[in-house]
């Protein structure tokens, strides 16, 4: 995102705001999210300079985020000038960056130039941010001072895994007898996924969560956008009673949202096995 202000005569300043942020659900060994790659920046800047007064401008652009450990940075070039932003993303998904707010045209003496940005990783495909800064300089003995505030979002393509088509081969199985549970994992996002795991659960209510009792699992290979993988497992349940069965797929890198990774529950009543002992009735002749 960039906002340009051309001041009268030779006192020309180029106000250049290029804010970036962070994202992903994959937690690395250093306990910070991996947000490297391309992001689309949508930003609104409000700049107030002593000679021009307040000016607001909104623009969009694409930046490439670089990351080493928890350190993040990017470069943005406009004409002959390059703006550099650098900072850190924390393990709670918050980020901080700093850099230049104003890039002066040749011949301008730069006295002050700073911009501070704070942001929040909402999910793997969305970052919200805001920032503020101040810059001053002079050209030909004339001093110019500018302040600015900025806010916006960074977005990018993500994968989105869901579990659909859950069914069982027998909704009233006998305790300790096997039956089959079926489920399909689908990627309804816009980028391919890495491999992951589908986990089957038994629940005491119709809401399936990863806190329920896990009873089986399947490995899921990479899924392209729109791709799906049909899975099934044979299971047996010892306790009798009414339960709900379903499945959840583990989140992958650059997936958003991750709150829809579990299926609906399928009601199953586990029946007690009844043993029938045959009886023999002896009929006696009363005359004997």
N, C-alpha and C positions, 0 to 999 in steps of 0.2 A: 504494500500500500504506500502511496506517495502523495504528498500534497505540495504543490508548487506555488510560491508567491513571488511575483516580480515587482520590485520596488522602483520608485521613480528614478530616472536618469541613471547615474553610475552606482547608486546605492542599491544594487540588486542582490537579493539573498534568495537562495533556493532552499525552501523548507522541504525536507525529505524525511518522511516517516515510513519506516519499513519494519514492522513489528512481526515477530514470529513467536511460536509457542511450542507446545509439547504434547505427546500422547502415546499410549498403548496399554494393553493389559498384561503384557509379558514382564514379569519381575525377574531381573537378572541377579547374578550373585552379589552385585553391588547394591541391590535393593532399590533401584530406580528404574523407571519405565524407559523403554527404548522408543524414542520418537524420531529416529533418523528417517530421512527420505523427504519426498515432496509434500508440501502443504499448500492449500489455497488460502490466501489471506484476504479476508473482507474487513476493512478497517475504516473508521471515521475519525478524522483528526480535526481538532479545533485549535487554530493557531492565532495568537494575538501579538502583533508587532507594533512598536511605538509609532511607526510612520504609516501603517496601513490599517490598524484596527483589527477586529476579529474576523477571521475567515474560516469557514467550515468546508471540508471536502471529503468525499468518500470514494474509494477506489478498491479494486481487487487485483491481485497478482499472485504468482506462484513463487515460493522460495524453497530452497533445499536445505533441510536441517542436518547439520553434522553433529555427531555425538561420539564422545570417548568417555566411557564410564558414565558418570552422572553429569559431565560437562557438555554443554550444548552451544552451538554457534551457527551463524550463517552470514553470508555476504550478499549485498544487494548493490548493483551497479546502475547508475543513471548518468548517461552522458559520460563525462570524464571523471565522475566522482563515484567512489565506492563507500558504502556504509557497512560497518561491521557490527554485529550484535553478538554478545557472548554471555554465558551465565550457567545456571545449574538447574536441574530438575530434581526435586526431593522425592523420597519414597512415599509421601502422601499424595503425590500427583501435583503438587504446587511447583511453580517455576519462577525464577527471577532472571532477568537479563538486563544488560546495560549497554549503552553505546552512544552514538552521536544523534542529536536531534536535528541540527542545522548543518548543512554543507555550504560553505561560502563559495562564491564564484572567485576566480583568480584575482588576486590583489587585495582581498579582504583580510584584515587582521582579526583573527579569531581570539577572543578573550575568554569566553566561557562556552562550553558545549557539552551537555549531558542529557541523557534520557534514561529513565528507569522504567522497567516493564515488570508487571506481575501477572501471572496467569494460573489457570486451573485446568488440569486434564480431566475433562468430564467423562470421556470414554475414549476408546482407541481411535475414534475418528473425529473427535471434537475437542478443541481447546478454546476457552474464553480468556480474554486478556484485557488489561487496561494499562495505561502508562501516562507519565507526565515528565516534562523536561523544560529546560531553559537554555537559551543561547544568546550570546551578544558578540558584537564585533564592530569594526569601523572600516570605512573606505573613504579616503580623501578628507579625513578629519571629522566625518559624520558618524555618529554612533547609532547602532540599531540594536534593540533588545527584543527578543521574542520569547514567549512562553507558550506551551502547548499541552493539551491533554488528548489522549487517544484511547479508543476502545474498539473491540471487534472480536472476530472468531477466526480460528484456523480449522479447516476441515480437510479430510482426505477419504479415499475409498477404503472400505473395510469388508471383512467377511462377516457372516451372520449365520451361526449354526442353530438349527432347531431340530426337535425330535417329533416326528409325526407317525401316524399309522400304527399306534401301539395296539396290540391284540394278544389274546391268549387262546391256546387250543382247547382249553377246558376251563370254564368259569366256576365249576364245582368239582375241583379235583379232590381225590382222597389223600389224606395225610401221608407223607413220605412216598407218594407216587409221583413220577415225573410228568410234567406237562411243558408246553413250549410257550415262550413269550417272544413276540415279534415287535420290531421297531425299525423305523427308517430315519436316518440322519440326513438332513438336507442343508446345503449351503445356499441361503437366499441372499447372500451379499454380492459384492461386485468384484472381489478378488479371490484367488484360490486360497485354500487353507493348508496348513501343515497337518501332519498326521496327529490323531488324538485318540481318546478312549471313550467308548459308550459304556455307561454303567447302569445296571438294572437294579431297581429298588423295590422293597416291600414297605408299605406305609400303613399307618393306622387310620389315615383319612385320605380324602381324594386329592389332596395337594402333595405332589411329589417334589421332594427336595433332596439335596445331597446329605442332609442330616438323617434321612431315613435309613433303614437296614439294607445294605448292599448285598445282593444275592448272586450276581454274575457280572461279567464285563466282556466287551468285544473291542478289538483294535480297529480303528477307522483310518483308512488311507487318505491321502490328499484329495480334496474335493474342489473341482473347478466351480465357478459361479453357476448356480442352477443345478449342480450335480448332487446326486444322492447315493446313499448306500443302505441297502436293506439288510438287516441283521436279525438273528434269532438265537435263542439259547434254551436248552432244556434245563429245567429247574425242578426241585422238589421242596415242599414245605412241610415241616414237622408239626408246628402248632396248629390246632384247629381254630376256626373262627372266620370272621369277615375281614378282608384286607383289600388294599388297593395296590396294584402293580403298575410300574412305569419305568422310565429311563431318563437319564441326564447325560449330556455329552460335555466333556471337559472343554473349557474355553481355549482358544488358540490365540496366537499373536495377531494383533490388529483386527480383533473382533469387536463389533459393537452392534447392538447391545449384547450383554452377556446375561441379562436377567430373563431371557426366554430360552435357556438351554435345557429345560426340563419339560417332559411331556405331561399330558393330563393323566390322571390315574384311572385304571380299569379295575372295576370291582370283581373280586374273586372270593368265593366262600369255600374254605378248606374243610372238607368233611371228615368225620372220624370213621376209621375202618371198623366195620361191624363183623365180628366172627360168629358164624352160625354153626352150632354143634348139632349134628343130626341125632335124633332119638329113635330108639327101637321099642315098639310096644309089643309085649308078649301076650298073645291071646291064649288063655287056657280054657280047655273044654271043661265046663262045670261038672260033666258026668265022670270025668276022670279023677 
